Amino acid sequence: MIEFRPARLPDIPAIVRFQPRKLWKGIVTQVRSHPAWTLCLDGAPQLIVGVVPYTAGVLELWMFFAPGFSRAPRFKSMMRLCLMHGATVCPDHILLARIDDRNAPSRKMAELVGFVPMEEHLPGTTIRTWIRPALDAET
């Protein structure tokens, strides 16, 4: 069963257990301070995602996967559920995401839920800024 629920601190170790301590601290701060959700498959946390205020009317989307998540049998349907939820959580806000140009599956998934690539890259990287217009602007 796929479950999408508000993130809890105990979800973090299942998803980022092999990451540096600094990253753990950052995720803990985000989960405590801003909206965040966990996607579970059969009760096991697979992904944690949240939004952070970026500028007025703009939220930055962040996401971390559990090891092996991208090889899960229902990976595409779980990602679609997660990104669609993220796109509708704050319909009056623009969503901003950062996606590596080399990550074709993530780019495709972002396009499917309405994100558009911009020209801007993080300095010295292949990580591009993607924008999801506010849903209210589309009506």
C-alpha positions in Angstrom: 0.0 0.0 0.0 1.2 3.5 -0.8 0.7 6.1 1.9 1.5 9.8 1.8 1.5 11.4 5.2 3.0 14.3 7.2 6.7 13.7 7.8 7.9 12.7 11.3 11.4 12.8 12.6 11.6 8.9 12.9 11.2 8.8 9.1 14.5 10.4 8.5 16.9 7.6 9.4 15.2 5.2 7.0 15.7 7.6 4.1 19.1 9.2 4.7 20.9 6.8 7.0 24.2 6.8 5.0 24.4 10.6 4.5 26.7 13.0 6.3 25.5 14.4 9.7 25.3 17.9 8.3 22.6 16.7 5.8 20.7 15.0 8.6 20.6 18.2 10.6 19.4 20.1 7.6 16.5 17.7 7.0 15.6 17.6 10.7 15.4 21.4 10.6 13.2 21.4 7.5 10.8 18.8 8.9 10.5 20.7 12.2 10.1 24.2 10.6 8.3 23.7 7.3 5.6 21.5 5.6 7.1 18.1 4.8 5.6 14.7 3.9 6.8 11.1 3.8 5.8 8.6 1.1 5.7 5.0 2.5 5.4 1.7 0.6 3.9 -1.0 2.8 4.7 1.0 5.9 8.3 1.6 5.1 9.4 5.3 4.4 10.7 5.6 0.8 10.9 9.3 0.3 10.7 12.6 2.2 9.7 15.8 0.6 9.0 19.3 1.7 8.7 23.0 0.8 10.7 26.0 2.1 9.9 29.7 1.5 12.2 31.0 -1.1 10.8 34.5 -1.9 7.4 36.1 -1.7 5.0 33.7 -3.4 7.7 31.1 -4.2 8.4 27.9 -2.4 11.4 25.7 -3.0 10.7 22.0 -3.2 13.3 19.5 -1.7 13.2 15.7 -1.8 15.3 12.7 -0.6 14.9 9.1 -1.5 15.6 5.9 0.5 18.4 3.7 -0.9 17.0 1.6 -3.8 13.8 3.7 -4.1 14.3 4.4 -7.7 14.3 0.6 -8.4 11.0 0.0 -6.6 8.4 -1.7 -8.7 5.9 1.2 -8.3 8.5 4.0 -8.4 6.9 6.0 -11.2 3.4 5.9 -9.7 4.8 6.8 -6.3 6.8 9.7 -7.7 3.8 11.0 -9.7 1.7 10.9 -6.5 4.4 12.8 -4.5 5.0 15.5 -7.1 1.3 16.0 -7.8 0.7 16.4 -4.1 3.6 18.8 -3.9 2.2 20.8 -6.8 -1.2 21.2 -5.1 -0.2 21.7 -1.5 0.2 25.5 -2.0 -1.8 26.2 -5.1 -1.3 30.0 -4.8 2.5 29.6 -4.8 5.1 29.1 -7.5 7.1 25.9 -6.8 10.9 25.9 -7.6 12.9 22.7 -7.9 16.6 22.0 -8.7 17.2 19.1 -11.0 20.4 17.9 -12.5 20.4 18.0 -16.3 21.9 14.5 -16.3 18.9 13.0 -14.4 16.5 12.2 -17.3 13.9 10.4 -15.1 13.6 13.3 -12.7 13.3 15.8 -15.6 10.6 13.8 -17.2 8.6 13.4 -14.0 8.9 17.2 -13.3 7.5 17.9 -16.8 4.6 15.5 -16.2 3.4 17.5 -13.2 3.8 20.9 -14.8 7.4 22.0 -14.0 9.2 24.0 -16.7 13.0 24.2 -17.0 14.6 27.7 -16.8 18.0 28.8 -18.2 19.4 29.2 -14.7 21.9 26.7 -13.3 23.5 26.6 -9.9 27.0 28.0 -10.4 29.5 25.5 -11.7 27.0 22.7 -11.9 24.6 20.9 -14.3 21.8 21.5 -11.8 19.0 23.6 -13.4 16.2 25.5 -11.8 12.7 24.3 -12.7 9.5 26.3 -12.0 5.9 25.1 -11.4 3.6 28.1 -11.9 1.0 28.7 -9.2 -2.1 26.6 -9.9 -4.4 29.6 -9.2 -2.7 31.3 -12.2 -3.9 28.6 -14.5 -7.6 29.0 -13.8 
